[in-house]
Amino acid sequence: MNKKIRIKIKKNVKYSICSCGFSKKLPYCDNQHRLYNQKNNTDYKSVKIYPVENTCIKLSCSRWDDEKNE
């Protein structure tokens, strides 16, 4: 099951969103993918968001496992 998260984001602030599912700060990236990439020859990267206005967004990712990441 995909974990679904709703966040408020502020204009002119850079957000890095986790795409690998290993972050301990979901939905935000904490760079856990870097070591995993080195060990497993993968290429996970965070998704960058630069909002132009304050808003709320809903996020989900098939790599975010409810049981593993809570």
Steps between C-alpha positions, in 0.01 A plus 500: 500500500632846412542743785314824423612827653359852483735790564485878498775659296609863497582707196867554415616212723685203347362160603671166443249216497605137556463267204681194640297429814803480732471847655427516870332839441237410239390662282823701515832368375774450760752364245468136611503412129866596459643206695240266352595615149869432566437151639240394243604683184169687486425862417232621741469877528268733684223684319549877521204733544522881473148637560411845370219539753399359837294187451425148621599195301420131533785257444529126466770267381500126441838488681348638822403196703263581788640229727867556419497878534274572795 
